[in-house]
Each structure stands twice: as structure tokens, then as C-alpha cells.
Amino acid sequence: MKRIMLFSTLMITAVILAGCMYPKEELTQNQVPYKDQIKAVQSAVDDFQKDNGGILPIKTKEAETPIYQKYPIDFKKIAPKYIAEPPGNAYESGGIFQYVLVNEETNPTVKLLDLRMAETIRDINLRIRTNGYPPYKSQLAKNVYSLDYSKLGFKKAPYVVSPFTNQNLSFVITGDAEVYVDYRPDLYQVLKKTSKEPKPGEDIRSILVDDSMFVPAYSLPYTIDSKTKEPIFLEK
């Protein structure tokens, strides 16, 4: 897990440094998700897989890497033969998105991971290390807690903007001091609209992914409450 956190930190730093090299108008383009760019990468992935006996153009990650961060696309394997270059909004081009695959075994599908979330998580982690311990506030579920941000020097609780609903999402922390984005508000909205009927004990994060360009990055698994049918943390 420490290796994963270090990798995320290095990626964020690289994105920030790369961003300084781009004019403002190009930076704006680097921060916008475009469906045609995803389609172009999807076509390149499909062609590469077809020409290479089913092998996917992905970077090798450790087995314990969270599922939505586990299959990043390796543009060195598909550019320039299958695509001229990485899209402008891709991390590799100084953008804020990492292109990843979901459903890698059955139907490899290109999605976007918003790296700005990792920057806020990095800030929280740095403050926790400076503080010496995570100031837990209240227990939300088994091994899941909220944080007392005032003890970390925050004047206001930090948040990220959801790529799914554009609403503000807060953070949670586990007993082993790992910080995650809390997607319950997003899941609550999607559950009210979807015709799908997930079962208690089933990880429901896929309902966010199915009809979106994005993945729920830095997330814990969720399921539904058997009585209220509302999203809750999935206990392992």
C-alpha cells in the first residue's frame, strides 16, 4: 500500500510540473473530458488487443492495487501505431486524467480516473503524518471513520467535486489510516434513477461506471442496506 501511495504522489507531482509548461488555453483543454478522445483510445486498445492475441496495452500493477486504479493504459504500447499520441487531457500529455480499463477480462472498456482527487488525499495524508496520528472523529461503519479536520489544521473540511454528479464529496479514513473519497451521495442519486436492483452484499460501484466516462477513484466498496436500500460501506 505504501508503494501505491508513493506512486500516486509521484504522479501528482509530475502532473503539476507538466502543467506549468502549458499555456492557459492548453491547460483548459487538458482538464476537459472528451468522448471522442475516449473513443479514439478505445479503438486503439481494441486494435492492439486484436493484433496481440488478446493482450491488453496496460501497465503492470501490484496485485493489491485498488480495482479502478489497477489497469492504467500504457500509451507507449499503442502510440504511434494505433493512436498518434496520448490525448491532451491524459496524464502523459500533462492532463489531469489517467486512462484506465474496466471489465478487463470480459469487455475491456476505456474510462477516466480524475487525478485531482489524489492531490487532496495527498494533502490530508501529509497533515496526518505531521500530526503524528489520524484524529478520528466518529465511526461510520466497521473500520471506516470520519476525521476531525480542525486537528489537522483545516479551517473547512476538504472535499472533491464528483465527476459523476458535480456535487461535493467528502473523505473517510480506515483504521489503518488510508484515506478514501466517500461516494455515498453519488450512489444514492444513481440508485434512485436506475432500473437495476443490486443485492445486499454486492459491490455497487459499477452502477456509477456503467453510464459514465469515469471510475470512482480512491473508493471503498459499497453495497445497499437490506432494509432501506440505501448505499452503505461493504464490510469485508
Secondary structure, 3 states (H helix, E strand, C coil): CHHHHHHHHHHHHHHHHHHCCCCHHHHHHHCCCCHHHHHHHHHHHHHHHHHCCCCCCECCCCCCCCHHHCCEECHHHHCCCCCCCCCCCEHHHCCCEEEEEECCCCCCEEEEEECHHHHHHHHHHHHHHHHCCCCEEEEEECCEEEECHHHHCCCCCCCEECCCCCCEECEEEECCCCEEECCHHHHHHHHHHCCCCCCCCCCCCHHHHCCCCECCCCECCEEECCCCCCEEECCC
